Amino acid sequence: MPKIFLVLFFLVSVPRVEATQDTLRVSMPSEIKTIDPVETWSFYQQLVIHLVYGSLVKINSEGEIVGHFAKSWIVSKNLKTYTFELYKDIPCHDGSKLTANDVSFSLARHYKPENKSRFKGLLEKAFGKKRFLKSNGVLDNFQILSPHKFKIHLDRPYIPIVSMLSMPALSIVKENNPKVGCGPYSADFGKNGEQIALKRFDKYFKNTSTWENIIITKHFTAEETIRSFNERKVDLAIGMHLRNLKTNTEYTISPLNILSYNHLLFNPNKSRSITQEKRKALGQWLQKILWKTENMSTFSKRLDSLLPPGILPSKLKATETAEMKTVLPSQIKNLFKKKIEMVFVDRHFTYDFYSNLHKKIEKYDLPLIIKKIKGPEYAQTLESGDFDLISYPFITGYYDPDGYYINLNNYATNGKKDKVADSLNLKINQVRHIGDKNQRSIEYAKIFRDLEKSFLLIPVYQMSLPIMSRSDLSLPATNFRTTLNLAEVKRDE
């Protein structure tokens, strides 16, 4: 897995703001230390990046790619050259105008080793691994034609490249000053990232939000959040810690329909000792427990295929689901002679699931160890390889199989080369650059099905994030293609 670095990133200073009727106060279960696009890794960071910066294109509520900073684009017949034209006179927070140089600089930053971009690997899928920065800092496949026009050249066709450019990680910053964006809000960090104050940028080139200010705070428990609601310090909160709350007269609990899944991942570097037979048995035994109604959250749905909605066309889902055989605890005990450490991200599963799983382990004296970790510990645990099986939450804003696979590609633990990932990458590389969209999807579906048969990745849930809002607020619709835009939240008259 790629390493994650969080570096304190101070943005352009704007005056602190007090809560008023023109202020939306939002709580998230995350300590956001940076919203520099090149360093982004969490869904909560991306919600804020969306407001401060901006991308060349966006995905609308119909799942269509529409221009944002880009007024238009033309694709060559061989599908290897993309010519973009920007809107003119797009104002930025420092008083300058957006130019093609800013776009070039923003993309090139991901190729600079000192930035340690988590998304460089994704860009390499489209641009190729042999890209280099020219003496002027421009990527060698990037051609600036005028202040508002540029070309991107690809070595091979890559159908989803325009969709990829909508991702918050590829947002546009000002050349040589990534603290400056051109989005609808400018930002100021409070002490230790405890509060982020967003101030409306009235010169934003699109329609502006009705909110003068949006204040981001952090709460990690439902109790903290409810207390802040009761004290009228919060208007809206997001996070799995809210999953057991119920709607009342003061606030509403509803699902945030994003592209989010939870799988179980066996450590590929232990595939010799934890064989396919063992993975299948333990995976299906855990699925049966997780899928019991009493163990599921109201924001989770059973996911029994690695061909989930939102990634590939539904028609490509397997026509027949393999029959699951009942796995008895005695089989688990006989198959595993050594202790198996199972690591779960704590708040991603219900209390009832943990309780029932503990009872089964104790009742049948099973060689299974449960270890619960908090979200911030997750990346470190993955990279260390200190697990036999780990829960594998996945949220994406990139609606392509490459986005789904990005955390599996180049997977390595304990510094060892991973044959499973290498084999997977070899198959993907054979279909990634197919120029026919339908054929590309069909070939990707075959790879998914082969991955299912390995039982290295066990599908569990398709998830929605709970969102808690005051009863007098109206939320914009969300779906797998359109995530929450905080600027579009409205207060009822």
Buried (B, 14 or more C-beta within 10 A) or exposed (E): BBEBEBEEBEBBEBEEBEBEEBBBBBBBBBBBBBBBBBBBBBBBBBBBBBBBBBBBBBBEEEEEBEBBBBBEBEBEEEBBBBBBBBBEEBBBBEEBBBBBBBBBBBBBBBBEEEBBBBBBBBBBBBBBEEBEBEEEBBBBBBBBEEBBBBBBBBBEBBBBBBBBBBBBBBBBBBBEBBBBBBBBBBBBBEEEBEBBBBBBBEEBBEEBBEBBBBBBBBBBEBEBBBEBBEEEBBBBBBBBBBBBBEEEEEBBBBBBBBBBBBBBBBBBBBBEEBEEEBBBBBBBBBBEEBBEEEBBBEBBBEBBBBBBBBBBEEEBBBEEEEEBEEBEBEBBBEBBEEEBBBBBBBBBBBEBBBEBBEEBBEEEEBEBEEEBBEBEEBBEBBBEBBBBBBBBBBBBBBBBBBBBBBBBBBBBBEEEEBEBBBEBBEBBEEBBBBEEEEEBBBBBBEBBBEBBEBBBBBBBBBBBBBBBBBEEBEBBEBBBBBBBBBBBBBBEE
